[in-house]
Amino acid sequence: MVARTFAKDFLRFFKRDTMNVLVDLGALRRPDALSIGSVFVPQLYSQIKFDMQSHNDHQEQMDEILNDSMKKISRTHKQAMVTEINKRQEKKKELLRKKREEEEAQRKRKEKRAALRERHRLDLLKDQVQKEIRGQAQLEEYTTKLRVYDVKDPAAGNDGIIIIGGVIGELIITFTCLLDYILASPQNQSFLFTGEVIENYLYDLLCGEESQFPDNVIVLNLLKSLEDIA
């Protein structure tokens, strides 16, 4: 009886529990549940995945189209802004140029009026000088030939030009300055001092027709010495 009672109690819910376990394990399924799990749900998942991928692709395409459109609009807007800024700057430059031209024209008119007034004043002053100071003076031509002195000759009958350092000193200074100029300028490096050039220059200066020392023995000796040195 004990074994019978134990077996009865053990097997009382065996059928129900076994069916539930088999259903839970998937061994026993209803056709509709099996169809939903094996066909409908995978198809639904695939369709949802495809729809999400299509949505993402469409979203990316729209983003690319918007980006391209915004870039084109931005470039067009930037070019328009640059054009407008350049136009305003050109307009401002034109206004400044006109203003400067007007100021320059006004300044020139003032200078012209001042020059005319000064010219009129000088004409009046010239007329006054001619009337009051010159009077009936006569214009006479006066020409003289000045001599050049190394040292002032107290016995000279007429005035002349006194050269500090003498003619030789002036010639040395002249040649030194000319040599410095030649050495300082690269384009004149090809120029050379020669004894013939210096001799011809000194002869024309001291013994030429316009010289103050015609037929001077000292000058000829000087030329001879310079020729020997050259």
C-alpha positions in Angstrom: 0.0 0.0 0.0 2.8 2.3 0.7 4.4 1.6 -2.7 1.0 1.9 -4.3 0.3 5.2 -2.6 3.8 6.6 -3.5 3.5 5.6 -7.1 0.0 7.1 -7.3 1.2 10.3 -5.8 4.2 10.4 -8.1 2.3 9.7 -11.3 -0.7 11.9 -10.5 0.8 15.0 -12.3 3.2 13.1 -14.5 1.1 13.5 -17.7 0.5 17.2 -17.2 4.1 18.0 -16.3 5.5 15.8 -19.0 3.3 17.6 -21.6 4.3 21.0 -20.3 8.0 20.0 -20.3 7.7 18.7 -23.9 5.9 21.9 -24.9 8.6 24.0 -23.2 11.3 22.0 -24.9 9.7 22.5 -28.2 9.1 18.9 -28.8 5.4 19.4 -29.1 4.2 22.5 -31.0 1.0 23.6 -32.6 1.2 24.0 -36.3 0.3 27.7 -36.2 2.9 28.3 -33.5 5.5 26.3 -35.5 4.7 28.3 -38.6 5.0 31.6 -36.8 8.3 30.7 -35.3 9.9 29.1 -38.3 8.5 31.2 -41.2 6.7 34.4 -40.1 9.2 35.6 -37.5 12.3 35.1 -39.7 10.6 36.8 -42.6 9.4 39.6 -40.4 12.9 40.0 -39.0 14.4 40.1 -42.5 11.8 42.6 -43.7 12.5 44.8 -40.7 16.2 44.6 -41.3 15.8 45.4 -45.0 13.5 48.3 -44.2 16.0 49.7 -41.6 18.9 49.3 -44.1 16.8 51.1 -46.8 15.9 53.8 -44.3 19.6 54.3 -43.4 20.6 54.3 -47.1 17.9 56.9 -47.9 19.0 58.9 -44.9 22.6 58.9 -46.0 21.6 59.8 -49.6 19.6 62.7 -48.3 22.5 63.8 -46.1 24.8 63.7 -49.1 22.4 65.6 -51.3 21.9 68.2 -48.5 25.6 68.5 -48.0 26.3 69.0 -51.7 23.4 71.5 -51.9 24.7 73.4 -48.9 28.2 73.4 -50.2 27.1 74.8 -53.6 24.9 77.4 -51.8 27.8 78.2 -49.4 30.2 78.7 -52.4 27.7 80.8 -54.2 27.0 82.9 -51.1 30.7 83.3 -50.5 31.3 84.4 -54.1 28.4 86.8 -53.8 29.8 88.2 -50.6 33.3 88.6 -52.0 31.8 90.3 -55.1 29.8 92.7 -53.0 32.8 93.4 -50.7 35.0 94.1 -53.8 32.3 96.3 -55.2 32.0 98.3 -52.0 35.8 98.6 -51.8 36.0 99.7 -55.4 33.2 102.2 -54.7 35.0 103.5 -51.6 38.3 103.7 -53.6 36.5 105.6 -56.3 35.1 108.1 -53.8 38.5 108.5 -52.2 40.1 109.0 -55.6 37.5 111.6 -56.5 38.0 113.3 -53.2 41.8 113.3 -53.6 41.4 114.7 -57.2 39.1 117.4 -55.9 41.6 118.3 -53.1 44.5 118.2 -55.6 42.6 120.4 -58.0 41.7 122.8 -55.2 45.3 122.9 -54.1 46.5 123.6 -57.6 43.9 126.4 -58.0 45.1 127.9 -54.7 48.8 127.6 -55.8 47.9 129.1 -59.2 46.1 132.0 -57.6 49.0 132.4 -55.2 51.5 132.3 -58.1 49.4 134.8 -60.1 49.3 137.1 -57.0 53.1 136.7 -56.5 53.7 137.3 -60.2 51.5 140.4 -60.1 53.4 141.6 -57.0 56.7 141.0 -58.7 55.6 142.8 -61.9 54.6 145.8 -59.7 57.9 145.6 -57.9 59.8 145.4 -61.2 57.9 148.4 -62.5 58.6 150.3 -59.3 62.3 149.4 -59.4 62.6 150.4 -63.1 60.9 153.7 -62.4 62.4 154.7 -59.0 65.8 153.0 -58.9 67.0 152.5 -62.5 65.7 155.7 -63.8 67.3 156.6 -67.1 70.2 154.2 -66.7 71.7 152.7 -69.9 72.6 149.1 -70.3 76.3 148.6 -71.3 78.0 145.3 -72.0 81.1 144.7 -69.9 83.3 141.7 -70.4 86.6 140.9 -68.8 88.9 137.9 -68.5 89.7 136.8 -65.0 93.0 135.2 -64.1 93.4 132.3 -61.8 96.0 132.8 -58.9 97.6 130.1 -56.7 98.4 133.0 -54.4 97.0 136.5 -54.6 99.4 138.8 -56.5 99.4 142.2 -54.8 100.8 143.8 -57.9 98.0 142.5 -60.1 96.1 145.2 -61.8 92.8 143.4 -62.0 90.9 140.9 -59.8 91.0 137.2 -60.4 90.1 133.9 -58.9 92.3 132.6 -56.0 92.3 128.8 -55.7 93.0 127.4 -52.2 95.8 124.8 -52.5 96.7 126.0 -56.0 95.9 124.4 -59.3 97.8 121.3 -58.4 95.8 120.8 -55.2 92.5 121.3 -57.1 93.6 118.8 -59.8 94.5 116.2 -57.1 91.2 116.7 -55.4 89.4 116.4 -58.8 91.2 113.2 -59.8 90.7 111.7 -56.3 86.9 112.3 -56.4 86.7 110.9 -59.9 88.6 107.8 -58.9 86.3 107.3 -55.8 83.3 107.6 -58.0 84.6 105.1 -60.5 85.4 102.6 -57.8 82.0 103.1 -56.1 80.0 102.4 -59.2 80.3 98.8 -60.7 79.1 100.0 -64.1 82.2 102.3 -64.4 84.8 99.6 -63.5 85.9 99.3 -67.1 87.0 102.9 -67.2 90.8 103.3 -66.8 93.1 106.3 -66.1 95.8 106.4 -68.6 98.7 108.8 -68.9 97.6 110.0 -72.4 94.1 110.8 -71.1 95.5 112.8 -68.1 98.1 114.5 -70.3 95.5 115.6 -72.9 93.1 116.9 -70.2 95.9 118.9 -68.4 97.1 120.3 -71.7 93.6 121.4 -72.7 93.1 122.9 -69.3 96.4 124.7 -68.8 97.7 125.3 -72.3 94.6 125.5 -74.5 93.2 128.5 -76.2 90.9 129.3 -73.1 93.7 128.6 -70.6 94.9 131.2 -68.2 98.5 130.0 -68.6 99.4 130.1 -72.3 103.0 129.2 -73.2 103.9 128.8 -69.5 107.2 127.0 -69.0 106.2 125.8 -65.5 103.0 124.2 -66.8 104.9 122.5 -69.6 107.4 121.1 -67.1 104.5 119.9 -65.0 103.0 118.1 -68.0 106.4 116.6 -68.7 106.7 115.3 -65.1 103.2 113.9 -65.1 103.9 112.2 -68.4 107.0 110.6 -67.0 105.1 109.4 -63.9 102.3 108.0 -66.1 
